[in-house]
Amino acid sequence: MDAVYESGMLRLKEPVNLPEHAEVHVTIETTAPARTLLGSRLRELRSRIVSSGAPALSWEEIEEEVASRRGGWREGR
């Protein structure tokens, strides 16, 4: 969905068909250019993942993957 950020709020450009109080997950992408080479590369990778149709990992899944690569060590635990 496209939206405009105004006065601290996101305003959707089109109405959505959702029941009242429906919870949603929002991913924000900007059209502003990346400020670094790393940022540009990360955007390119994310775009490829999204267009592949692969589901995004949850934060918990990401933390589990990082912990497994660290031999089970988790930050703050």
MMTF fields as JSON, N, C-alpha, C and O atoms, coordinates in Angstrom:
{
  "mmtfVersion": "1.0.0",
  "mmtfProducer": "UNKNOWN",
  "numBonds": 307,
  "numAtoms": 308,
  "numGroups": 77,
  "numChains": 1,
  "numModels": 1,
  "chainsPerModel": [1],
  "groupsPerChain": [77],
  "chainIdList": ["A"],
  "bondAtomList": [4, 2, 8, 6, 12, 10, 16, 14, 20, 18, 24, 22, 28, 26, 32, 30, 36, 34, 40, 38, 44, 42, 48, 46, 52, 50, 56, 54, 60, 58, 64, 62, 68, 66, 72, 70, 76, 74, 80, 78, 84, 82, 88, 86, 92, 90, 96, 94, 100, 98, 104, 102, 108, 106, 112, 110, 116, 114, 120, 118, 124, 122, 128, 126, 132, 130, 136, 134, 140, 138, 144, 142, 148, 146, 152, 150, 156, 154, 160, 158, 164, 162, 168, 166, 172, 170, 176, 174, 180, 178, 184, 182, 188, 186, 192, 190, 196, 194, 200, 198, 204, 202, 208, 206, 212, 210, 216, 214, 220, 218, 224, 222, 228, 226, 232, 230, 236, 234, 240, 238, 244, 242, 248, 246, 252, 250, 256, 254, 260, 258, 264, 262, 268, 266, 272, 270, 276, 274, 280, 278, 284, 282, 288, 286, 292, 290, 296, 294, 300, 298, 304, 302],
  "bondOrderList": [1, 1, 1, 1, 1, 1, 1, 1, 1, 1, 1, 1, 1, 1, 1, 1, 1, 1, 1, 1, 1, 1, 1, 1, 1, 1, 1, 1, 1, 1, 1, 1, 1, 1, 1, 1, 1, 1, 1, 1, 1, 1, 1, 1, 1, 1, 1, 1, 1, 1, 1, 1, 1, 1, 1, 1, 1, 1, 1, 1, 1, 1, 1, 1, 1, 1, 1, 1, 1, 1, 1, 1, 1, 1, 1, 1],
  "groupList": [{"groupName": "MET", "atomNameList": ["N", "CA", "C", "O"], "elementList": ["N", "C", "C", "O"], "formalChargeList": [0, 0, 0, 0], "bondAtomList": [1, 0, 2, 1, 3, 2], "bondOrderList": [1, 1, 2], "singleLetterCode": "M", "chemCompType": "L-PEPTIDE LINKING"}, {"groupName": "ASP", "atomNameList": ["N", "CA", "C", "O"], "elementList": ["N", "C", "C", "O"], "formalChargeList": [0, 0, 0, 0], "bondAtomList": [1, 0, 2, 1, 3, 2], "bondOrderList": [1, 1, 2], "singleLetterCode": "D", "chemCompType": "L-PEPTIDE LINKING"}, {"groupName": "ALA", "atomNameList": ["N", "CA", "C", "O"], "elementList": ["N", "C", "C", "O"], "formalChargeList": [0, 0, 0, 0], "bondAtomList": [1, 0, 2, 1, 3, 2], "bondOrderList": [1, 1, 2], "singleLetterCode": "A", "chemCompType": "L-PEPTIDE LINKING"}, {"groupName": "VAL", "atomNameList": ["N", "CA", "C", "O"], "elementList": ["N", "C", "C", "O"], "formalChargeList": [0, 0, 0, 0], "bondAtomList": [1, 0, 2, 1, 3, 2], "bondOrderList": [1, 1, 2], "singleLetterCode": "V", "chemCompType": "L-PEPTIDE LINKING"}, {"groupName": "TYR", "atomNameList": ["N", "CA", "C", "O"], "elementList": ["N", "C", "C", "O"], "formalChargeList": [0, 0, 0, 0], "bondAtomList": [1, 0, 2, 1, 3, 2], "bondOrderList": [1, 1, 2], "singleLetterCode": "Y", "chemCompType": "L-PEPTIDE LINKING"}, {"groupName": "GLU", "atomNameList": ["N", "CA", "C", "O"], "elementList": ["N", "C", "C", "O"], "formalChargeList": [0, 0, 0, 0], "bondAtomList": [1, 0, 2, 1, 3, 2], "bondOrderList": [1, 1, 2], "singleLetterCode": "E", "chemCompType": "L-PEPTIDE LINKING"}, {"groupName": "SER", "atomNameList": ["N", "CA", "C", "O"], "elementList": ["N", "C", "C", "O"], "formalChargeList": [0, 0, 0, 0], "bondAtomList": [1, 0, 2, 1, 3, 2], "bondOrderList": [1, 1, 2], "singleLetterCode": "S", "chemCompType": "L-PEPTIDE LINKING"}, {"groupName": "GLY", "atomNameList": ["N", "CA", "C", "O"], "elementList": ["N", "C", "C", "O"], "formalChargeList": [0, 0, 0, 0], "bondAtomList": [1, 0, 2, 1, 3, 2], "bondOrderList": [1, 1, 2], "singleLetterCode": "G", "chemCompType": "PEPTIDE LINKING"}, {"groupName": "LEU", "atomNameList": ["N", "CA", "C", "O"], "elementList": ["N", "C", "C", "O"], "formalChargeList": [0, 0, 0, 0], "bondAtomList": [1, 0, 2, 1, 3, 2], "bondOrderList": [1, 1, 2], "singleLetterCode": "L", "chemCompType": "L-PEPTIDE LINKING"}, {"groupName": "ARG", "atomNameList": ["N", "CA", "C", "O"], "elementList": ["N", "C", "C", "O"], "formalChargeList": [0, 0, 0, 0], "bondAtomList": [1, 0, 2, 1, 3, 2], "bondOrderList": [1, 1, 2], "singleLetterCode": "R", "chemCompType": "L-PEPTIDE LINKING"}, {"groupName": "LYS", "atomNameList": ["N", "CA", "C", "O"], "elementList": ["N", "C", "C", "O"], "formalChargeList": [0, 0, 0, 0], "bondAtomList": [1, 0, 2, 1, 3, 2], "bondOrderList": [1, 1, 2], "singleLetterCode": "K", "chemCompType": "L-PEPTIDE LINKING"}, {"groupName": "PRO", "atomNameList": ["N", "CA", "C", "O"], "elementList": ["N", "C", "C", "O"], "formalChargeList": [0, 0, 0, 0], "bondAtomList": [1, 0, 2, 1, 3, 2], "bondOrderList": [1, 1, 2], "singleLetterCode": "P", "chemCompType": "L-PEPTIDE LINKING"}, {"groupName": "ASN", "atomNameList": ["N", "CA", "C", "O"], "elementList": ["N", "C", "C", "O"], "formalChargeList": [0, 0, 0, 0], "bondAtomList": [1, 0, 2, 1, 3, 2], "bondOrderList": [1, 1, 2], "singleLetterCode": "N", "chemCompType": "L-PEPTIDE LINKING"}, {"groupName": "HIS", "atomNameList": ["N", "CA", "C", "O"], "elementList": ["N", "C", "C", "O"], "formalChargeList": [0, 0, 0, 0], "bondAtomList": [1, 0, 2, 1, 3, 2], "bondOrderList": [1, 1, 2], "singleLetterCode": "H", "chemCompType": "L-PEPTIDE LINKING"}, {"groupName": "THR", "atomNameList": ["N", "CA", "C", "O"], "elementList": ["N", "C", "C", "O"], "formalChargeList": [0, 0, 0, 0], "bondAtomList": [1, 0, 2, 1, 3, 2], "bondOrderList": [1, 1, 2], "singleLetterCode": "T", "chemCompType": "L-PEPTIDE LINKING"}, {"groupName": "ILE", "atomNameList": ["N", "CA", "C", "O"], "elementList": ["N", "C", "C", "O"], "formalChargeList": [0, 0, 0, 0], "bondAtomList": [1, 0, 2, 1, 3, 2], "bondOrderList": [1, 1, 2], "singleLetterCode": "I", "chemCompType": "L-PEPTIDE LINKING"}, {"groupName": "TRP", "atomNameList": ["N", "CA", "C", "O"], "elementList": ["N", "C", "C", "O"], "formalChargeList": [0, 0, 0, 0], "bondAtomList": [1, 0, 2, 1, 3, 2], "bondOrderList": [1, 1, 2], "singleLetterCode": "W", "chemCompType": "L-PEPTIDE LINKING"}],
  "groupTypeList": [0, 1, 2, 3, 4, 5, 6, 7, 0, 8, 9, 8, 10, 5, 11, 3, 12, 8, 11, 5, 13, 2, 5, 3, 13, 3, 14, 15, 5, 14, 14, 2, 11, 2, 9, 14, 8, 8, 7, 6, 9, 8, 9, 5, 8, 9, 6, 9, 15, 3, 6, 6, 7, 2, 11, 2, 8, 6, 16, 5, 5, 15, 5, 5, 5, 3, 2, 6, 9, 9, 7, 7, 16, 9, 5, 7, 9],
  "groupIdList": [1, 2, 3, 4, 5, 6, 7, 8, 9, 10, 11, 12, 13, 14, 15, 16, 17, 18, 19, 20, 21, 22, 23, 24, 25, 26, 27, 28, 29, 30, 31, 32, 33, 34, 35, 36, 37, 38, 39, 40, 41, 42, 43, 44, 45, 46, 47, 48, 49, 50, 51, 52, 53, 54, 55, 56, 57, 58, 59, 60, 61, 62, 63, 64, 65, 66, 67, 68, 69, 70, 71, 72, 73, 74, 75, 76, 77],
  "secStructList": [7, 7, 3, 3, 3, 3, 6, 6, 3, 3, 3, 3, 1, 1, 7, 7, 7, 7, 7, 6, 6, 7, 7, 7, 7, 7, 7, 7, 7, 7, 7, 1, 7, 7, 1, 1, 2, 2, 2, 2, 2, 2, 2, 2, 2, 2, 2, 2, 2, 2, 2, 2, 6, 7, 7, 7, 7, 7, 2, 2, 2, 2, 2, 2, 2, 2, 2, 2, 2, 6, 6, 6, 7, 7, 6, 6, 7],
  "xCoordList": [0.844, 0.0, 0.886, 1.939, 0.458, 1.168, 0.541, -0.671, 1.39, 0.929, 1.794, 2.86, 1.31, 2.042, 2.238, 1.308, 3.439, 3.736, 3.513, 4.185, 2.558, 2.215, 1.951, 1.2, 2.557, 2.307, 2.429, 1.633, 3.432, 3.673, 2.772, 2.792, 1.977, 1.048, 1.197, 1.518, 0.96, 0.902, -0.544, -1.435, -0.786, -2.127, -2.12, -1.389, -2.953, -3.03, -3.621, -4.519, -3.115, -3.616, -4.9, -5.633, -5.175, -6.387, -7.026, -6.325, -8.348, -8.994, -8.643, -8.314, -8.719, -8.473, -9.734, -10.541, -9.895, -11.06, -10.668, -10.368, -10.675, -10.318, -11.4, -12.022, -11.624, -12.579, -11.974, -10.753, -12.835, -12.368, -11.465, -11.727, -10.422, -9.463, -8.631, -8.009, -8.616, -7.779, -6.315, -5.907, -5.534, -4.101, -3.415, -3.764, -2.439, -1.711, -0.215, 0.2, 0.577, 2.03, 2.394, 2.009, 3.136, 3.472, 4.968, 5.768, 5.342, 6.732, 6.837, 6.076, 7.769, 7.904, 9.109, 10.224, 8.859, 9.921, 9.856, 8.768, 10.974, 10.998, 11.568, 12.32, 11.207, 11.763, 13.009, 13.64, 13.362, 14.579, 15.787, 15.808, 16.777, 17.947, 18.717, 18.758, 19.321, 20.162, 21.357, 21.868, 21.794, 22.893, 24.263, 25.277, 24.306, 25.591, 25.528, 24.449, 26.685, 26.751, 26.095, 25.396, 26.313, 25.684, 24.164, 23.465, 23.654, 22.208, 21.636, 20.567, 22.334, 21.893, 21.858, 20.912, 22.887, 22.958, 21.863, 21.254, 21.612, 20.56, 19.185, 18.36, 18.935, 17.663, 17.526, 16.455, 18.611, 18.594, 18.297, 17.486, 18.948, 18.705, 17.271, 16.629, 16.763, 15.384, 14.411, 13.452, 14.636, 13.761, 13.725, 12.666, 14.889, 14.945, 14.202, 13.527, 14.32, 13.618, 12.109, 11.37, 11.655, 10.219, 9.657, 8.599, 10.351, 9.835, 9.881, 9.187, 10.695, 10.746, 9.512, 9.195, 8.815, 7.636, 7.967, 7.062, 9.231, 9.627, 9.105, 9.221, 8.532, 8.035, 9.181, 10.257, 8.939, 9.945, 10.094, 9.131, 11.292, 11.526, 11.019, 11.071, 10.526, 10.151, 11.429, 12.491, 11.323, 12.499, 12.996, 14.205, 12.081, 12.488, 13.284, 14.302, 12.829, 13.553, 14.94, 15.908, 15.028, 16.323, 17.252, 18.418, 16.741, 17.555, 18.022, 19.164, 17.148, 17.536, 18.649, 19.588, 18.539, 19.566, 20.901, 21.943, 20.867, 22.099, 22.704, 23.912, 21.87, 22.361, 22.98, 24.021, 22.366, 22.914, 24.274, 25.156, 24.441, 25.727, 26.791, 27.989, 26.338, 27.263, 27.474, 28.029, 27.039, 27.204, 26.231, 26.523, 25.078, 24.04, 24.05, 23.123, 25.074, 25.161, 24.155, 24.045, 23.412, 22.45, 22.79, 23.111, 22.715, 23.006, 21.957, 20.766, 22.4, 21.454, 20.866, 19.942, 21.374, 20.816, 21.888, 21.609],
  "yCoordList": [-1.174, 0.0, 1.233, 1.262, 2.208, 3.481, 4.403, 4.393, 5.197, 6.125, 7.373, 7.389, 8.415, 9.676, 9.948, 9.794, 10.35, 10.682, 12.173, 12.99, 12.532, 13.933, 14.127, 13.363, 15.129, 15.5, 14.313, 14.165, 13.468, 12.348, 11.149, 10.22, 11.147, 10.036, 9.561, 10.343, 8.276, 7.745, 7.786, 7.288, 8.375, 8.435, 7.572, 7.853, 6.501, 5.619, 6.363, 7.191, 6.063, 6.713, 6.071, 6.679, 4.857, 4.143, 3.519, 3.191, 3.35, 2.686, 1.189, 0.604, 0.595, -0.844, -1.527, -0.919, -2.776, -3.551, -4.425, -5.608, -3.827, -4.533, -4.313, -3.251, -5.305, -5.083, -4.133, -4.018, -3.452, -2.552, -3.297, -4.451, -2.649, -3.161, -4.337, -5.05, -4.54, -5.599, -5.24, -4.101, -6.214, -5.979, -6.293, -7.257, -5.473, -5.66, -5.547, -4.998, -6.059, -5.912, -4.941, -5.136, -3.894, -2.854, -2.857, -2.851, -2.868, -2.716, -1.389, -1.126, -0.559, 0.76, 0.764, 0.424, 1.151, 1.337, 2.77, 3.321, 3.364, 4.743, 4.794, 3.911, 5.817, 6.003, 6.879, 7.127, 7.347, 8.151, 7.283, 6.096, 7.858, 7.055, 6.599, 7.303, 5.426, 4.933, 5.873, 6.402, 6.072, 7.002, 6.348, 7.042, 5.01, 4.322, 3.159, 2.743, 2.645, 1.475, 0.276, -0.498, 0.116, -0.97, -0.843, -1.824, 0.357, 0.57, 0.231, -0.373, 0.612, 0.31, -1.198, -1.718, -1.891, -3.347, -4.05, -5.003, -3.591, -4.191, -4.01, -4.923, -2.854, -2.638, -3.574, -4.127, -3.74, -4.638, -6.079, -6.765, -6.528, -7.886, -8.055, -9.063, -7.057, -7.144, -7.211, -7.983, -6.423, -6.426, -7.807, -8.28, -8.443, -9.78, -10.798, -11.678, -10.688, -11.611, -11.432, -12.408, -10.175, -9.893, -10.414, -11.043, -10.159, -10.593, -12.106, -12.648, -12.806, -14.269, -14.907, -16.065, -14.14, -14.681, -15.419, -15.92, -15.5, -16.173, -15.381, -14.156, -16.06, -15.321, -14.724, -15.314, -13.555, -12.892, -13.642, -14.218, -13.633, -14.246, -13.324, -12.1, -13.925, -13.13, -12.755, -13.323, -11.78, -11.417, -12.616, -12.806, -13.435, -14.633, -15.588, -16.132, -15.79, -16.66, -16.092, -16.842, -14.791, -14.159, -14.354, -14.71, -14.121, -14.304, -15.75, -15.994, -16.716, -18.127, -18.439, -19.17, -17.885, -18.105, -17.516, -18.159, -16.294, -15.656, -16.47, -16.705, -16.898, -17.684, -18.99, -19.4, -19.646, -20.918, -20.703, -21.557, -19.581, -19.292, -18.89, -18.953, -18.476, -18.107, -19.279, -19.099, -20.461, -21.618, -21.636, -22.212, -21.014, -21.001, -19.772, -19.579, -18.929, -17.734, -16.706, -16.428, -16.131, -15.059, -13.837, -13.951, -12.68, -11.43, -11.184, -11.378, -10.754, -10.396, -11.58, -11.412, -12.776, -13.962, -14.725, -15.745],
  "zCoordList": [0.0, 0.0, 0.0, 0.637, -0.696, -0.705, 0.331, 0.546, 0.965, 1.984, 1.93, 1.316, 2.587, 2.698, 4.189, 4.981, 4.562, 5.952, 6.137, 5.507, 7.01, 7.267, 8.753, 9.359, 9.33, 10.731, 11.679, 12.606, 11.444, 12.341, 12.137, 12.945, 11.065, 10.809, 9.374, 8.479, 9.164, 7.813, 7.341, 8.029, 6.172, 5.592, 4.338, 3.389, 4.337, 3.181, 1.994, 2.15, 0.817, -0.387, -0.892, -1.673, -0.456, -0.872, 0.363, 1.32, 0.353, 1.488, 1.504, 0.472, 2.679, 2.814, 3.323, 4.027, 2.966, 3.382, 4.568, 4.409, 5.759, 6.98, 8.028, 8.069, 8.869, 9.971, 10.993, 11.098, 11.748, 12.797, 13.768, 14.107, 14.206, 15.185, 14.665, 15.452, 13.357, 12.793, 13.014, 12.789, 13.453, 13.62, 12.301, 11.62, 11.95, 10.696, 10.963, 11.984, 10.057, 10.102, 8.997, 7.844, 9.34, 8.375, 8.114, 9.05, 6.848, 6.442, 5.713, 4.782, 6.128, 5.519, 4.586, 4.98, 3.36, 2.382, 1.904, 1.734, 1.69, 1.22, -0.192, -0.606, -0.906, -2.247, -2.202, -3.229, -1.0, -0.861, -1.198, -0.87, -1.841, -2.202, -0.965, 0.044, -1.048, 0.039, 0.188, -0.799, 1.425, 1.681, 1.615, 1.535, 1.648, 1.615, 0.634, 0.214, 0.28, -0.585, 0.094, -0.56, 1.399, 2.136, 2.098, 1.846, 2.345, 2.298, 0.937, 0.842, -0.11, -1.474, -1.709, -2.3, -1.246, -1.421, -0.618, -1.104, 0.598, 1.417, 0.774, 0.813, 0.191, -0.505, -1.701, -1.953, -2.425, -3.58, -3.142, -3.765, -2.082, -1.58, -1.101, -1.393, -0.356, 0.134, -1.02, -0.975, -2.049, -3.216, -3.874, -4.286, -3.967, -4.566, -3.714, -4.249, -2.395, -1.504, -1.632, -1.759, -1.597, -1.696, -3.011, -3.026, -4.115, -5.416, -5.584, -6.444, -4.771, -4.852, -4.225, -4.497, -3.38, -2.708, -1.424, -0.757, -1.064, 0.175, 1.366, 1.387, 2.358, 3.523, 4.321, 4.426, 4.879, 5.704, 7.021, 7.527, 7.567, 8.869, 9.97, 9.842, 11.056, 12.227, 12.969, 12.711, 13.907, 14.706, 15.473, 15.61, 15.979, 16.733, 15.837, 16.265, 14.608, 13.68, 13.351, 13.225, 13.216, 12.95, 14.141, 13.967, 15.353, 16.553, 16.693, 17.083, 16.378, 16.439, 15.441, 15.757, 14.241, 13.22, 13.655, 13.525, 14.171, 14.632, 15.781, 15.805, 16.729, 17.865, 17.387, 17.902, 16.42, 15.944, 15.282, 15.378, 14.62, 13.989, 15.013, 14.735, 16.204, 17.285, 18.249, 19.333, 17.861, 18.734, 19.888, 20.936, 19.717, 20.741, 21.623, 22.41, 21.517, 22.357, 21.896, 20.702, 22.847, 22.556, 23.397, 24.58, 22.778, 23.478, 24.537, 24.297, 25.723, 26.797, 27.526, 28.322, 27.277, 27.968, 28.667, 29.298]
}
